[in-house]
């Protein structure tokens, strides 16, 4: 019972991390700029997330695999948005 509670709490924690990143993704999209975000730091975060995901796959822990997959995909999306909006867009007014 306690183990199942910890599994679900872990999954909820991953969702919370992802929601924070999603808010950052939406902020970048709204401002059309990512100049204040570290491209290198986010790339390292994606590499680290992917390595941790591989470890969880090796452990065969479905809750950790699901949560880490969600986090890695969110970080990948964040990195893509940083790259797309690296240069400020000029208004066509």
Helices and strands as residue ranges (DSSP letters): H 2-31, H 39-59, H 62-84
